[in-house]
């Protein structure tokens, strides 16, 4: 039997392979300077950042729950562990990365990845906008140079050269898709500007000026730290913070990738793979990491949709270390800066600016607050603040919506409250009733009342006590199954109407 694919299907498959290979190659170019820079920020050997990128990118691509997403040694993780490295050294960092990976695995095993659904859309917009600004601001560091008196901004011909090459790169990325889509525009821009500077011997800084990338295969070794409770007390707080930040950034990037690709991934599987990747990275001397929104956007915009693109990106990092460092170190920083500026522009949710005046003011506040806090503090604090603001707004709105209709009849009086009774609405709920003036028999029709928490049960008990002290009987009817279970579990009994 001939099992060969029909020609159109075979062409589509080959086209997909080509697109994903090229996308992976493009995102690997963007991974290198980021991982080196983050390693330097954390006072680590740049090879630790590159090793971490190789393991984390490759393992999450192979086993994660979101094809097309790129992970690596992320800046959010590097900032978390600076103090640990300065005080205790790199070996304690490796132990922290392993422990943080174990916490990520536990998070995924408990199937907590679905908590990403609790993040409101305005928080997502603020997250995207904040990271886009951070990506753009991070590129400004490449417009500075070290001198004998410290760092200073480029000026004169050096500034003109850097600015011109950045502008050329951005023009290629923007204009090439109008001519052809045979290759990712970011890849063509990086390679083209690199060849241009080499052919004309232009004096511009390259990746090799950041750090030398040549190295050997990473070796398996347990971190050289004492296995004592003192060590655990040192690394545990950092491990918890790394795990929280890494999972948060990964799940938010995961959700964004779902929206862009119009597909649905498996968040718990992604958490498990990310945890395993961090464990392996720590055991082989690499930094910790998580999903990287900039590189993910480059991959997606270059046509990367399969696991293949992430695998290629990760494996290419190892190839650069082992064999290709003389070539990759010649890539102009200006080309990579130009690509990242485009990524920042494409990542920013410009539509959110147009809707600020159209959405409720509380949602607009959340968008702006999360954006600003992300830029000036960190992602975890920004998202948590956004969720708290959104939750408080939600509670306030629902607290105001509870109301009741009162009907007097021969047997007494019936109240028909509608809404959700919870901690924020109990005061308003008590104001609906008048034990002093009501008749001797009062009934609450609970057909449209939802009891949400312990505060709701306490409010009902308090209301019952008010009527009892007034010498009157309070009864309830039409309790839903959910409300009955809450009352029964709490041991609260009411007269039935």
C-alpha positions in Angstrom: 0.0 0.0 0.0 1.3 3.4 -0.9 1.3 5.5 2.3 3.1 8.5 0.9 1.5 11.9 1.5 -0.2 13.5 -1.5 1.9 16.2 -3.1 0.0 19.2 -1.6 0.2 17.7 1.9 3.9 16.9 1.5 4.6 20.4 0.4 2.6 21.8 3.3 4.6 19.6 5.7 8.0 20.6 4.2 6.9 24.2 4.2 6.0 23.9 7.9 9.4 22.3 8.7 11.2 25.1 6.9 9.2 27.8 8.6 9.7 26.3 12.1 13.5 25.7 11.6 14.0 29.3 10.4 11.8 30.6 13.2 13.9 28.7 15.8 17.1 29.9 14.3 15.9 33.5 14.5 14.7 33.3 18.1 18.1 31.7 19.0 19.9 34.8 17.8 17.6 36.9 20.1 18.2 34.5 23.0 22.0 34.9 23.1 22.4 38.5 24.1 19.5 38.4 26.5 20.9 35.3 28.3 24.4 36.8 28.4 23.1 40.1 29.7 21.0 38.5 32.4 23.9 36.3 33.5 26.1 39.4 33.9 23.3 41.2 35.8 23.3 38.2 38.2 27.1 38.3 38.5 27.5 34.9 36.9 29.6 33.5 34.1 27.8 34.1 30.8 28.1 30.4 29.9 25.7 29.7 32.8 23.1 31.8 31.1 23.7 30.1 27.8 23.6 26.6 29.3 20.4 27.5 31.1 18.9 28.7 27.8 19.8 25.5 26.0 18.3 23.2 28.7 15.2 25.2 29.5 14.3 26.0 25.8 14.9 22.5 24.6 13.1 20.6 27.4 10.1 22.9 27.5 9.8 22.7 23.7 9.9 18.9 23.7 7.7 18.2 26.7 5.8 21.4 27.5 2.2 22.1 26.9 2.5 25.1 24.6 4.2 24.6 21.2 5.6 27.8 19.8 6.6 29.3 23.1 10.2 30.1 23.8 11.7 29.8 27.3 15.2 30.6 28.5 17.3 32.3 31.2 14.9 35.2 31.9 15.7 38.6 33.3 12.9 38.4 35.9 14.6 35.3 37.4 18.0 36.9 37.3 16.9 39.9 39.3 15.5 37.7 42.0 18.8 35.9 42.7 21.3 38.8 42.5 21.5 39.1 46.3 21.9 35.3 46.8 24.8 35.1 44.3 26.6 38.1 45.9 26.2 36.8 49.4 26.7 33.0 48.9 28.1 32.3 45.5 27.0 30.5 42.3 26.8 27.1 43.9 24.0 28.2 46.2 22.3 29.6 43.1 22.4 26.1 41.4 20.8 24.6 44.5 18.1 27.3 44.4 17.4 26.6 40.8 16.9 22.9 41.5 14.7 23.5 44.5 12.7 26.1 42.5 12.2 23.5 39.7 10.9 21.0 42.2 8.4 23.6 43.4 7.3 24.2 39.8 6.8 20.5 39.3 4.7 20.3 42.4 2.6 23.3 41.2 2.0 21.4 37.9 1.3 18.1 39.6 -1.3 19.7 41.7 -2.9 21.0 38.5 -2.8 24.6 39.6 -2.0 25.9 36.1 -5.7 26.6 35.6 -5.3 29.5 38.1 -4.3 31.6 35.1 -8.0 31.8 34.4 -8.2 34.1 37.5 -6.1 36.8 35.8 -8.5 39.4 34.4 -8.1 40.7 30.8 -7.1 44.2 31.9 -4.3 42.6 33.9 -3.1 40.8 30.8 -3.1 44.0 28.8 -1.1 45.7 31.5 1.3 42.8 31.7 1.9 42.9 27.9 2.3 46.7 27.8 4.7 46.7 30.8 6.9 44.0 29.3 6.9 45.7 25.9 8.2 48.9 27.6 10.8 46.9 29.6 12.0 45.2 26.4 12.5 48.6 24.7 14.1 50.1 27.7 16.5 47.2 28.1 17.9 48.0 24.6 19.0 51.4 25.7 21.8 49.9 27.7 23.5 49.0 24.3 23.7 52.8 23.6 26.1 53.1 26.5 29.8 52.3 26.6 32.3 51.7 29.4 35.1 54.2 29.8 37.9 54.8 32.3 35.5 57.2 34.1 32.6 54.8 34.1 29.7 54.2 31.7 28.5 57.0 29.4 26.1 57.4 26.5 27.5 56.9 23.0 28.1 60.1 21.1 29.5 61.3 17.8 30.2 58.8 15.1 29.7 55.8 17.4 26.1 57.0 18.2 25.4 57.7 14.5 26.7 54.2 13.5 24.6 52.5 16.2 21.5 54.4 15.4 21.9 54.0 11.7 22.3 50.2 11.9 19.3 49.9 14.3 17.2 51.9 11.9 18.3 49.8 8.9 17.4 46.6 10.8 14.0 47.9 11.7 13.4 48.9 8.1 14.2 45.5 6.8 11.9 43.8 9.4 9.0 46.1 8.5 9.5 46.3 4.7 10.6 42.7 3.7 7.2 41.1 4.3 5.8 43.4 1.5 8.3 41.8 -0.9 8.5 38.2 0.2 7.6 35.8 3.0 10.1 33.2 2.0 12.2 33.8 5.2 11.5 35.4 8.6 12.2 39.2 8.3 14.0 39.2 11.6 16.4 36.5 10.4 17.1 38.3 7.1 17.7 41.6 9.0 20.2 40.1 11.5 22.1 38.2 8.8 21.9 41.0 6.3 23.1 43.7 8.7 25.8 41.4 9.9 27.2 40.8 6.4 26.8 44.5 5.6 29.0 45.5 8.6 31.6 42.8 7.9 31.8 43.6 4.2 32.4 47.3 4.8 34.4 46.7 8.0 32.2 49.1 9.9 33.3 49.9 13.5 30.4 48.6 15.6 30.0 46.5 18.7 29.2 42.9 18.3 28.1 40.0 20.5 31.7 39.1 21.1 32.1 42.5 22.9 29.6 41.4 25.5 31.3 38.0 26.3 33.1 35.1 24.8 30.7 32.3 24.1 33.1 29.4 23.4 32.8 26.5 25.8 32.5 22.8 26.2 29.6 20.4 26.9 27.9 21.1 30.3 28.9 18.6 32.9 26.5 16.9 35.4 27.4 17.8 39.0 25.6 18.3 42.2 25.9 21.8 43.6 28.8 22.1 46.1 26.7 23.1 49.1 26.3 21.4 52.4 23.1 19.4 52.7 22.0 21.0 55.9 19.0 22.9 57.3 21.0 26.0 57.2 21.4 25.6 53.5 17.7 25.0 53.1 16.9 28.2 55.1 19.2 30.2 52.8 17.9 28.9 49.4 14.2 28.2 50.2 13.0 31.9 50.2 14.8 32.5 46.9 13.5 29.2 45.4 9.9 30.1 46.3 10.3 33.5 44.8 11.9 32.1 41.6 9.2 29.6 41.2 6.4 32.1 41.7 7.9 34.6 39.3 8.8 32.0 36.7 5.4 30.3 36.8 3.6 33.7 36.6 5.5 35.0 33.6 5.3 31.6 31.9 1.5 31.2 32.4 0.9 34.8 31.3 3.0 34.3 28.2 1.2 31.0 27.7 -2.2 32.7 27.7 -0.9 35.3 25.2 0.4 32.6 22.9 -2.9 30.9 23.1 -4.7 34.0 21.9 -2.2 34.7 19.1 -2.3 31.2 17.7 -6.0 30.7 18.4 -5.2 27.3 20.0 -5.3 26.0 23.5 -2.3 24.5 25.3 -2.0 22.5 28.5 -0.9 24.8 31.3 -0.3 22.1 33.9 1.9 20.2 31.5 3.9 23.4 30.8 4.5 23.9 34.5 5.7 20.3 34.9 8.1 20.7 31.9 9.4 24.1 33.1 10.1 22.6 36.6 11.9 19.6 35.1 13.9 22.0 32.8 15.0 24.1 35.7 16.1 21.0 37.7 18.2 19.7 34.8 19.6 23.2 34.2 20.7 23.5 37.9 22.3 20.0 37.8 24.3 20.9 34.7 25.5 24.4 35.9 22.9 26.5 34.2 20.7 29.5 35.4 17.0 29.1 36.1 14.5 30.4 33.6 11.0 30.7 32.3 9.0 31.7 29.2 10.4 34.8 27.5 7.8 37.0 25.8 10.2 38.8 23.5 11.7 35.7 22.0 8.3 34.0 21.9 6.9 36.9 19.8 9.9 36.7 17.5 9.3 32.9 17.1 5.5 33.4 16.5 6.0 36.3 14.1 8.6 34.2 12.2 6.2 31.3 11.7 7.2 29.1 14.6 4.1 27.1 15.7 5.5 23.6 16.3 7.7 22.1 19.0 10.4 22.0 16.3 11.0 25.7 16.5 11.7 25.7 20.2 13.9 22.6 19.9 15.9 24.3 17.1 16.3 27.4 19.1 17.6 25.5 22.1 19.9 23.2 20.2 21.4 26.2 18.3 22.4 27.8 21.6 24.5 24.7 22.3 25.9 24.8 18.8 27.0 28.4 19.3 28.8 27.4 22.4 30.6 24.4 21.0 31.3 25.2 17.4 29.9 28.5 16.1 31.0 31.1 18.6 33.5 32.7 16.1 30.6 33.4 13.7 27.9 34.3 16.2 30.2 36.7 18.0 30.4 38.8 14.9 26.7 39.6 14.9 26.3 43.4 15.4 24.5 44.3 18.6 22.7 47.0 16.6 20.9 44.3 14.5 19.6 42.5 17.6 18.7 45.8 19.2 16.7 46.8 16.1 14.8 43.4 16.1 14.0 43.8 19.8 12.7 47.3 19.3 10.3 45.9 16.6 9.3 43.2 19.1 8.5 45.8 21.7 6.4 47.8 19.3 4.5 44.6 18.1 4.1 43.3 21.7 2.6 46.5 23.1 -1.2 46.3 23.0 -1.9 49.6 21.2 -5.6 48.9 21.1 -5.6 49.2 24.9 -4.9 52.9 24.6 -8.0 53.4 22.4 -10.3 51.6 24.9 -9.1 53.4 28.0 -11.9 55.9 27.6 -14.5 53.3 26.7 -14.0 50.6 29.4 -15.1 51.1 33.0 -12.8 53.4 34.9 -11.8 50.6 37.3 -10.6 48.4 34.4 -8.7 51.4 32.9 -7.0 51.9 36.3 -6.0 48.2 36.3 -4.4 48.5 32.8 -2.4 51.6 33.7 -1.5 50.4 37.2 -0.2 47.0 36.0 1.8 48.6 33.2 3.4 51.2 35.5 4.1 48.7 38.4 5.6 46.2 35.9 8.0 48.8 34.6 9.1 50.3 38.0 9.0 47.2 40.2 8.5 43.7 38.9 6.0 41.5 37.2 4.8 39.5 40.2 4.0 42.6 42.3 2.3 44.2 39.3 0.0 41.2 38.5 -0.9 40.7 42.1 -1.8 44.3 42.5 -3.9 44.2 39.3 -5.7 41.1 40.5 -6.4 42.7 43.9 -7.7 45.9 42.3 -9.9 43.9 40.0 -11.2 41.6 42.8 -12.0 44.5 45.0 -13.9 46.2 42.2 -15.8 43.0 41.5 -16.7 42.6 45.2 -17.8 46.2 45.4 -20.0 46.0 42.3 -21.7 42.8 43.5 -22.1 44.1 47.0 -24.2 47.0 45.6 -26.4 44.8 43.5 -28.1 42.9 46.2 -31.7 43.9 46.7 -35.0 42.5 47.9 -38.7 42.7 47.2 -41.0 42.7 50.2 -44.7 41.4 50.1 -47.1 41.6 53.1 -49.9 39.1 53.3 -52.3 37.5 55.8 -49.7 35.1 57.1 -47.0 37.8 57.6 -44.3 39.2 55.3 -42.1 37.6 52.6 -38.8 39.0 51.5 -37.4 37.9 48.1 -33.7 38.9 48.1 -31.8 38.7 44.8 -28.0 38.7 44.5 -24.9 37.2 46.2 -24.6 37.3 49.9 -20.9 37.4 50.8 -18.5 39.4 53.0 -18.9 42.7 51.1 -22.7 42.6 50.8 -23.7 41.7 54.4 -24.2 45.3 55.6 -26.4 46.0 52.6 -28.3 42.7 53.2 -29.1 43.7 56.9 -30.4 47.1 55.7 -33.1 45.3 53.6 -34.9 44.0 56.7 -36.9 45.8 59.5 -37.3 43.5 62.5 -38.9 46.2 64.6 -41.8 47.0 62.3 -42.2 43.6 60.5 -45.1 41.3 61.5 -44.7 38.3 63.8 -44.0 35.8 60.9 -41.3 36.7 58.3 -40.2 34.5 55.5 -37.1 34.8 53.3 -37.6 33.3 49.8 -34.1 32.2 48.8 -34.9 31.3 45.2 -32.6 34.0 43.9 -30.1 34.3 46.8 -26.7 32.8 46.6 -24.8 32.2 49.9 -21.1 32.5 49.0 -19.0 32.3 52.2 -18.9 32.2 56.0 -19.8 35.9 56.2 -23.1 35.0 54.5 -23.9 32.3 57.1 -22.9 34.7 59.9 -25.2 37.4 58.4 -28.2 35.0 58.3 -27.5 33.9 61.9 -27.3 37.6 63.0 -30.5 38.4 61.2 -32.3 35.4 62.8 -31.1 36.7 66.2 -32.4 40.2 65.5 -35.9 38.8 64.8 -35.7 36.4 67.8 -34.9 39.4 70.1 -37.9 41.2 68.6 -40.1 38.3 69.5 -40.7 37.3 65.9 -40.1 34.1 63.8 -37.9 34.1 60.8 -38.4 31.3 58.3 -36.7 30.4 55.0 -37.9 28.7 51.9 -36.8 27.6 48.4 -33.2 27.0 49.5 -31.0 25.7 46.6 -29.0 22.5 47.0 -25.8 24.6 47.4 -27.3 26.9 50.1 -28.6 23.8 52.0 -25.2 22.2 52.0 -23.5 25.3 53.3 -26.1 25.7 56.1 -26.0 22.0 57.0 -22.2 21.8 57.1 -22.2 24.9 59.4 -24.8 23.3 61.6 -27.2 26.2 61.1 -30.9 25.4 61.3 -33.8 27.6 60.2 -37.6 27.2 60.3 -38.9 26.1 57.0 -41.8 28.0 55.5 
